[in-house]
Amino acid sequence: MRITVTGTAPVDLASVRRAIRAALRPYGLPRDTAVALAFVDDEAMRLLNRRHRRTDRTTDVLSFGQRLPRRAKGAAAAAALVREPDGTLELGDIVISAAQAERQARRGRRPLDREVAFLAAHGALHLLGFEDETPAGYREMVRLGDPAVGTVKDA
């Protein structure tokens, strides 16, 4: 899996890359899958959140991926992904507010690298149709991502 990064990462990227790969591994994506990871400031995140979710405040992570069939998630979503004309599989973009991640890590008394890895894995799961807008969806996403070690548990 190719993970490209833009912006200034607040932590070493090795654990973040591992977390993304671990989150996506159970869903059988091909090796040439590409994910873009961007680190932005609060203002940029607020603008993205306002534009795409109509929520005028910053947030920790946003994901922008392919349009998936209704209610498809996990392996079903992976099977529905469409390759680019050049043959690449562009899964999508994960955007993380570094400042928001720092605040959340401090509040939760967690190491920043663990918080950022968890947010990256969380964003990757969103790209495969998982949602956290409902209590059940949120619990499922937390269950899939293990913030203690930045890896994914079996679904």
KOLDRENVEX-538752 format. One record per residue (C-alpha): residue number from 1; residue in three letters; x negated, y negated, z negated. Coordinates in nm, 3 decimals, decimal comma. Last residue first. Example, Ala and Ser with C-alpha at 12.3 -4.5 7.8 and 13.67 -1.06 7.14 Angstrom:
BEGIN
<atom><i>2</i><aa>Ser</aa><xx>-1,367</xx><yy>0,106</yy><zz>-0,714</zz></atom>
<atom><i>1</i><aa>Ala</aa><xx>-1,230</xx><yy>0,450</yy><zz>-0,780</zz></atom>
END
This chain:
BEGIN
<atom><i>155</i><aa>Ala</aa><xx>1,399</xx><yy>0,770</yy><zz>-1,295</zz></atom>
<atom><i>154</i><aa>Asp</aa><xx>1,057</xx><yy>0,886</yy><zz>-1,405</zz></atom>
<atom><i>153</i><aa>Lys</aa><xx>0,867</xx><yy>0,626</yy><zz>-1,606</zz></atom>
<atom><i>152</i><aa>Val</aa><xx>0,675</xx><yy>0,349</yy><zz>-1,437</zz></atom>
<atom><i>151</i><aa>Thr</aa><xx>0,345</xx><yy>0,203</yy><zz>-1,539</zz></atom>
<atom><i>150</i><aa>Gly</aa><xx>0,242</xx><yy>-0,125</yy><zz>-1,697</zz></atom>
<atom><i>149</i><aa>Val</aa><xx>0,134</xx><yy>0,039</yy><zz>-2,022</zz></atom>
<atom><i>148</i><aa>Ala</aa><xx>0,366</xx><yy>-0,108</yy><zz>-2,283</zz></atom>
<atom><i>147</i><aa>Pro</aa><xx>0,591</xx><yy>-0,274</yy><zz>-2,026</zz></atom>
<atom><i>146</i><aa>Asp</aa><xx>0,722</xx><yy>0,062</yy><zz>-1,906</zz></atom>
<atom><i>145</i><aa>Gly</aa><xx>0,928</xx><yy>-0,004</yy><zz>-1,597</zz></atom>
<atom><i>144</i><aa>Leu</aa><xx>1,206</xx><yy>0,237</yy><zz>-1,507</zz></atom>
<atom><i>143</i><aa>Arg</aa><xx>1,382</xx><yy>0,205</yy><zz>-1,844</zz></atom>
<atom><i>142</i><aa>Val</aa><xx>1,364</xx><yy>-0,174</yy><zz>-1,827</zz></atom>
<atom><i>141</i><aa>Met</aa><xx>1,520</xx><yy>-0,163</yy><zz>-1,481</zz></atom>
<atom><i>140</i><aa>Glu</aa><xx>1,796</xx><yy>0,071</yy><zz>-1,597</zz></atom>
<atom><i>139</i><aa>Arg</aa><xx>1,870</xx><yy>-0,141</yy><zz>-1,904</zz></atom>
<atom><i>138</i><aa>Tyr</aa><xx>1,904</xx><yy>-0,450</yy><zz>-1,685</zz></atom>
<atom><i>137</i><aa>Gly</aa><xx>2,137</xx><yy>-0,274</yy><zz>-1,445</zz></atom>
<atom><i>136</i><aa>Ala</aa><xx>2,356</xx><yy>-0,155</yy><zz>-1,732</zz></atom>
<atom><i>135</i><aa>Pro</aa><xx>2,370</xx><yy>-0,504</yy><zz>-1,886</zz></atom>
<atom><i>134</i><aa>Thr</aa><xx>2,461</xx><yy>-0,655</yy><zz>-1,548</zz></atom>
<atom><i>133</i><aa>Glu</aa><xx>2,258</xx><yy>-0,898</yy><zz>-1,340</zz></atom>
<atom><i>132</i><aa>Asp</aa><xx>1,949</xx><yy>-0,678</yy><zz>-1,362</zz></atom>
<atom><i>131</i><aa>Glu</aa><xx>1,945</xx><yy>-0,534</yy><zz>-1,013</zz></atom>
<atom><i>130</i><aa>Phe</aa><xx>1,763</xx><yy>-0,254</yy><zz>-0,835</zz></atom>
<atom><i>129</i><aa>Gly</aa><xx>1,780</xx><yy>-0,279</yy><zz>-0,458</zz></atom>
<atom><i>128</i><aa>Leu</aa><xx>1,434</xx><yy>-0,166</yy><zz>-0,358</zz></atom>
<atom><i>127</i><aa>Leu</aa><xx>1,285</xx><yy>-0,517</yy><zz>-0,350</zz></atom>
<atom><i>126</i><aa>His</aa><xx>1,425</xx><yy>-0,565</yy><zz>-0,702</zz></atom>
<atom><i>125</i><aa>Leu</aa><xx>1,204</xx><yy>-0,275</yy><zz>-0,814</zz></atom>
<atom><i>124</i><aa>Ala</aa><xx>0,899</xx><yy>-0,464</yy><zz>-0,686</zz></atom>
<atom><i>123</i><aa>Gly</aa><xx>1,002</xx><yy>-0,771</yy><zz>-0,886</zz></atom>
<atom><i>122</i><aa>His</aa><xx>1,020</xx><yy>-0,563</yy><zz>-1,204</zz></atom>
<atom><i>121</i><aa>Ala</aa><xx>0,679</xx><yy>-0,413</yy><zz>-1,129</zz></atom>
<atom><i>120</i><aa>Ala</aa><xx>0,536</xx><yy>-0,764</yy><zz>-1,086</zz></atom>
<atom><i>119</i><aa>Leu</aa><xx>0,711</xx><yy>-0,885</yy><zz>-1,402</zz></atom>
<atom><i>118</i><aa>Phe</aa><xx>0,571</xx><yy>-0,589</yy><zz>-1,599</zz></atom>
<atom><i>117</i><aa>Ala</aa><xx>0,219</xx><yy>-0,654</yy><zz>-1,471</zz></atom>
<atom><i>116</i><aa>Val</aa><xx>0,253</xx><yy>-1,023</yy><zz>-1,562</zz></atom>
<atom><i>115</i><aa>Glu</aa><xx>0,367</xx><yy>-0,941</yy><zz>-1,916</zz></atom>
<atom><i>114</i><aa>Arg</aa><xx>0,096</xx><yy>-0,678</yy><zz>-1,969</zz></atom>
<atom><i>113</i><aa>Asp</aa><xx>-0,176</xx><yy>-0,917</yy><zz>-1,847</zz></atom>
<atom><i>112</i><aa>Leu</aa><xx>-0,040</xx><yy>-1,186</yy><zz>-2,081</zz></atom>
<atom><i>111</i><aa>Pro</aa><xx>-0,076</xx><yy>-0,968</yy><zz>-2,389</zz></atom>
<atom><i>110</i><aa>Arg</aa><xx>0,250</xx><yy>-0,939</yy><zz>-2,578</zz></atom>
<atom><i>109</i><aa>Arg</aa><xx>0,369</xx><yy>-1,146</yy><zz>-2,875</zz></atom>
<atom><i>108</i><aa>Gly</aa><xx>0,717</xx><yy>-1,164</yy><zz>-2,720</zz></atom>
<atom><i>107</i><aa>Arg</aa><xx>0,726</xx><yy>-1,543</yy><zz>-2,745</zz></atom>
<atom><i>106</i><aa>Arg</aa><xx>0,362</xx><yy>-1,573</yy><zz>-2,629</zz></atom>
<atom><i>105</i><aa>Ala</aa><xx>0,413</xx><yy>-1,331</yy><zz>-2,341</zz></atom>
<atom><i>104</i><aa>Gln</aa><xx>0,731</xx><yy>-1,514</yy><zz>-2,241</zz></atom>
<atom><i>103</i><aa>Arg</aa><xx>0,557</xx><yy>-1,852</yy><zz>-2,241</zz></atom>
<atom><i>102</i><aa>Glu</aa><xx>0,265</xx><yy>-1,717</yy><zz>-2,034</zz></atom>
<atom><i>101</i><aa>Ala</aa><xx>0,502</xx><yy>-1,553</yy><zz>-1,784</zz></atom>
<atom><i>100</i><aa>Gln</aa><xx>0,688</xx><yy>-1,883</yy><zz>-1,751</zz></atom>
<atom><i>99</i><aa>Ala</aa><xx>0,361</xx><yy>-2,063</yy><zz>-1,677</zz></atom>
<atom><i>98</i><aa>Ala</aa><xx>0,254</xx><yy>-1,804</yy><zz>-1,418</zz></atom>
<atom><i>97</i><aa>Ser</aa><xx>0,586</xx><yy>-1,828</yy><zz>-1,237</zz></atom>
<atom><i>96</i><aa>Ile</aa><xx>0,600</xx><yy>-1,508</yy><zz>-1,034</zz></atom>
<atom><i>95</i><aa>Val</aa><xx>0,710</xx><yy>-1,463</yy><zz>-0,672</zz></atom>
<atom><i>94</i><aa>Ile</aa><xx>0,745</xx><yy>-1,114</yy><zz>-0,524</zz></atom>
<atom><i>93</i><aa>Asp</aa><xx>0,774</xx><yy>-1,102</yy><zz>-0,146</zz></atom>
<atom><i>92</i><aa>Gly</aa><xx>0,901</xx><yy>-0,830</yy><zz>0,084</zz></atom>
<atom><i>91</i><aa>Leu</aa><xx>0,879</xx><yy>-0,468</yy><zz>0,191</zz></atom>
<atom><i>90</i><aa>Glu</aa><xx>0,700</xx><yy>-0,542</yy><zz>0,517</zz></atom>
<atom><i>89</i><aa>Leu</aa><xx>0,671</xx><yy>-0,203</yy><zz>0,686</zz></atom>
<atom><i>88</i><aa>Thr</aa><xx>0,430</xx><yy>-0,245</yy><zz>0,975</zz></atom>
<atom><i>87</i><aa>Gly</aa><xx>0,505</xx><yy>-0,102</yy><zz>1,318</zz></atom>
<atom><i>86</i><aa>Asp</aa><xx>0,433</xx><yy>-0,412</yy><zz>1,530</zz></atom>
<atom><i>85</i><aa>Pro</aa><xx>0,807</xx><yy>-0,461</yy><zz>1,581</zz></atom>
<atom><i>84</i><aa>Glu</aa><xx>0,849</xx><yy>-0,475</yy><zz>1,202</zz></atom>
<atom><i>83</i><aa>Arg</aa><xx>0,970</xx><yy>-0,162</yy><zz>1,027</zz></atom>
<atom><i>82</i><aa>Val</aa><xx>1,321</xx><yy>-0,136</yy><zz>0,888</zz></atom>
<atom><i>81</i><aa>Leu</aa><xx>1,402</xx><yy>-0,021</yy><zz>0,537</zz></atom>
<atom><i>80</i><aa>Ala</aa><xx>1,708</xx><yy>0,204</yy><zz>0,498</zz></atom>
<atom><i>79</i><aa>Ala</aa><xx>1,519</xx><yy>0,505</yy><zz>0,360</zz></atom>
<atom><i>78</i><aa>Ala</aa><xx>1,361</xx><yy>0,287</yy><zz>0,090</zz></atom>
<atom><i>77</i><aa>Ala</aa><xx>1,707</xx><yy>0,167</yy><zz>-0,015</zz></atom>
<atom><i>76</i><aa>Ala</aa><xx>1,833</xx><yy>0,523</yy><zz>-0,053</zz></atom>
<atom><i>75</i><aa>Ala</aa><xx>1,513</xx><yy>0,617</yy><zz>-0,241</zz></atom>
<atom><i>74</i><aa>Gly</aa><xx>1,564</xx><yy>0,340</yy><zz>-0,497</zz></atom>
<atom><i>73</i><aa>Lys</aa><xx>1,872</xx><yy>0,134</yy><zz>-0,445</zz></atom>
<atom><i>72</i><aa>Ala</aa><xx>2,157</xx><yy>0,109</yy><zz>-0,199</zz></atom>
<atom><i>71</i><aa>Arg</aa><xx>2,463</xx><yy>-0,060</yy><zz>-0,348</zz></atom>
<atom><i>70</i><aa>Arg</aa><xx>2,545</xx><yy>-0,241</yy><zz>-0,022</zz></atom>
<atom><i>69</i><aa>Pro</aa><xx>2,297</xx><yy>-0,159</yy><zz>0,252</zz></atom>
<atom><i>68</i><aa>Leu</aa><xx>1,972</xx><yy>-0,351</yy><zz>0,214</zz></atom>
<atom><i>67</i><aa>Arg</aa><xx>1,870</xx><yy>-0,690</yy><zz>0,350</zz></atom>
<atom><i>66</i><aa>Gln</aa><xx>1,494</xx><yy>-0,692</yy><zz>0,349</zz></atom>
<atom><i>65</i><aa>Gly</aa><xx>1,309</xx><yy>-0,855</yy><zz>0,065</zz></atom>
<atom><i>64</i><aa>Phe</aa><xx>1,276</xx><yy>-1,168</yy><zz>-0,144</zz></atom>
<atom><i>63</i><aa>Ser</aa><xx>1,198</xx><yy>-1,119</yy><zz>-0,510</zz></atom>
<atom><i>62</i><aa>Leu</aa><xx>1,206</xx><yy>-1,372</yy><zz>-0,792</zz></atom>
<atom><i>61</i><aa>Val</aa><xx>1,016</xx><yy>-1,362</yy><zz>-1,120</zz></atom>
<atom><i>60</i><aa>Asp</aa><xx>0,995</xx><yy>-1,564</yy><zz>-1,442</zz></atom>
<atom><i>59</i><aa>Thr</aa><xx>1,264</xx><yy>-1,828</yy><zz>-1,399</zz></atom>
<atom><i>58</i><aa>Thr</aa><xx>1,265</xx><yy>-2,205</yy><zz>-1,363</zz></atom>
<atom><i>57</i><aa>Arg</aa><xx>1,587</xx><yy>-2,398</yy><zz>-1,383</zz></atom>
<atom><i>56</i><aa>Asp</aa><xx>1,857</xx><yy>-2,522</yy><zz>-1,146</zz></atom>
<atom><i>55</i><aa>Thr</aa><xx>2,037</xx><yy>-2,195</yy><zz>-1,075</zz></atom>
<atom><i>54</i><aa>Arg</aa><xx>2,192</xx><yy>-2,183</yy><zz>-0,727</zz></atom>
<atom><i>53</i><aa>Arg</aa><xx>2,031</xx><yy>-1,843</yy><zz>-0,668</zz></atom>
<atom><i>52</i><aa>His</aa><xx>1,835</xx><yy>-1,905</yy><zz>-0,347</zz></atom>
<atom><i>51</i><aa>Arg</aa><xx>1,780</xx><yy>-2,281</yy><zz>-0,339</zz></atom>
<atom><i>50</i><aa>Arg</aa><xx>1,794</xx><yy>-2,346</yy><zz>-0,714</zz></atom>
<atom><i>49</i><aa>Asn</aa><xx>1,569</xx><yy>-2,049</yy><zz>-0,794</zz></atom>
<atom><i>48</i><aa>Leu</aa><xx>1,323</xx><yy>-2,146</yy><zz>-0,523</zz></atom>
<atom><i>47</i><aa>Leu</aa><xx>1,313</xx><yy>-2,507</yy><zz>-0,647</zz></atom>
<atom><i>46</i><aa>Arg</aa><xx>1,271</xx><yy>-2,395</yy><zz>-1,008</zz></atom>
<atom><i>45</i><aa>Met</aa><xx>0,991</xx><yy>-2,160</yy><zz>-0,904</zz></atom>
<atom><i>44</i><aa>Ala</aa><xx>0,808</xx><yy>-2,443</yy><zz>-0,726</zz></atom>
<atom><i>43</i><aa>Glu</aa><xx>0,850</xx><yy>-2,664</yy><zz>-1,033</zz></atom>
<atom><i>42</i><aa>Asp</aa><xx>0,738</xx><yy>-2,392</yy><zz>-1,273</zz></atom>
<atom><i>41</i><aa>Asp</aa><xx>0,410</xx><yy>-2,326</yy><zz>-1,094</zz></atom>
<atom><i>40</i><aa>Val</aa><xx>0,357</xx><yy>-2,048</yy><zz>-0,841</zz></atom>
<atom><i>39</i><aa>Phe</aa><xx>0,193</xx><yy>-1,706</yy><zz>-0,822</zz></atom>
<atom><i>38</i><aa>Ala</aa><xx>0,269</xx><yy>-1,518</yy><zz>-0,503</zz></atom>
<atom><i>37</i><aa>Leu</aa><xx>0,273</xx><yy>-1,144</yy><zz>-0,436</zz></atom>
<atom><i>36</i><aa>Ala</aa><xx>0,325</xx><yy>-1,014</yy><zz>-0,082</zz></atom>
<atom><i>35</i><aa>Val</aa><xx>0,405</xx><yy>-0,646</yy><zz>-0,037</zz></atom>
<atom><i>34</i><aa>Ala</aa><xx>0,303</xx><yy>-0,432</yy><zz>0,260</zz></atom>
<atom><i>33</i><aa>Thr</aa><xx>0,388</xx><yy>-0,066</yy><zz>0,320</zz></atom>
<atom><i>32</i><aa>Asp</aa><xx>0,119</xx><yy>0,116</yy><zz>0,518</zz></atom>
<atom><i>31</i><aa>Arg</aa><xx>0,109</xx><yy>0,411</yy><zz>0,279</zz></atom>
<atom><i>30</i><aa>Pro</aa><xx>0,473</xx><yy>0,498</yy><zz>0,349</zz></atom>
<atom><i>29</i><aa>Leu</aa><xx>0,733</xx><yy>0,448</yy><zz>0,076</zz></atom>
<atom><i>28</i><aa>Gly</aa><xx>0,840</xx><yy>0,766</yy><zz>-0,100</zz></atom>
<atom><i>27</i><aa>Tyr</aa><xx>1,057</xx><yy>0,619</yy><zz>-0,374</zz></atom>
<atom><i>26</i><aa>Pro</aa><xx>0,871</xx><yy>0,746</yy><zz>-0,681</zz></atom>
<atom><i>25</i><aa>Arg</aa><xx>0,559</xx><yy>0,538</yy><zz>-0,598</zz></atom>
<atom><i>24</i><aa>Leu</aa><xx>0,729</xx><yy>0,195</yy><zz>-0,599</zz></atom>
<atom><i>23</i><aa>Ala</aa><xx>0,696</xx><yy>0,110</yy><zz>-0,969</zz></atom>
<atom><i>22</i><aa>Ala</aa><xx>0,353</xx><yy>0,272</yy><zz>-0,989</zz></atom>
<atom><i>21</i><aa>Arg</aa><xx>0,224</xx><yy>0,072</yy><zz>-0,692</zz></atom>
<atom><i>20</i><aa>Ile</aa><xx>0,351</xx><yy>-0,254</yy><zz>-0,840</zz></atom>
<atom><i>19</i><aa>Ala</aa><xx>0,207</xx><yy>-0,173</yy><zz>-1,183</zz></atom>
<atom><i>18</i><aa>Arg</aa><xx>-0,132</xx><yy>-0,074</yy><zz>-1,041</zz></atom>
<atom><i>17</i><aa>Arg</aa><xx>-0,152</xx><yy>-0,403</yy><zz>-0,847</zz></atom>
<atom><i>16</i><aa>Val</aa><xx>-0,076</xx><yy>-0,598</yy><zz>-1,164</zz></atom>
<atom><i>15</i><aa>Ser</aa><xx>-0,329</xx><yy>-0,398</yy><zz>-1,367</zz></atom>
<atom><i>14</i><aa>Ala</aa><xx>-0,605</xx><yy>-0,477</yy><zz>-1,114</zz></atom>
<atom><i>13</i><aa>Leu</aa><xx>-0,503</xx><yy>-0,842</yy><zz>-1,069</zz></atom>
<atom><i>12</i><aa>Asp</aa><xx>-0,703</xx><yy>-0,998</yy><zz>-1,352</zz></atom>
<atom><i>11</i><aa>Val</aa><xx>-0,479</xx><yy>-1,252</yy><zz>-1,519</zz></atom>
<atom><i>10</i><aa>Pro</aa><xx>-0,327</xx><yy>-1,600</yy><zz>-1,464</zz></atom>
<atom><i>9</i><aa>Ala</aa><xx>-0,315</xx><yy>-1,544</yy><zz>-1,087</zz></atom>
<atom><i>8</i><aa>Thr</aa><xx>-0,369</xx><yy>-1,863</yy><zz>-0,890</zz></atom>
<atom><i>7</i><aa>Gly</aa><xx>-0,168</xx><yy>-1,874</yy><zz>-0,571</zz></atom>
<atom><i>6</i><aa>Thr</aa><xx>-0,148</xx><yy>-1,613</yy><zz>-0,300</zz></atom>
<atom><i>5</i><aa>Val</aa><xx>-0,183</xx><yy>-1,236</yy><zz>-0,326</zz></atom>
<atom><i>4</i><aa>Thr</aa><xx>-0,160</xx><yy>-0,965</yy><zz>-0,062</zz></atom>
<atom><i>3</i><aa>Ile</aa><xx>-0,065</xx><yy>-0,613</yy><zz>-0,166</zz></atom>
<atom><i>2</i><aa>Arg</aa><xx>-0,128</xx><yy>-0,342</yy><zz>0,093</zz></atom>
<atom><i>1</i><aa>Met</aa><xx>0,000</xx><yy>0,000</yy><zz>0,000</zz></atom>
END
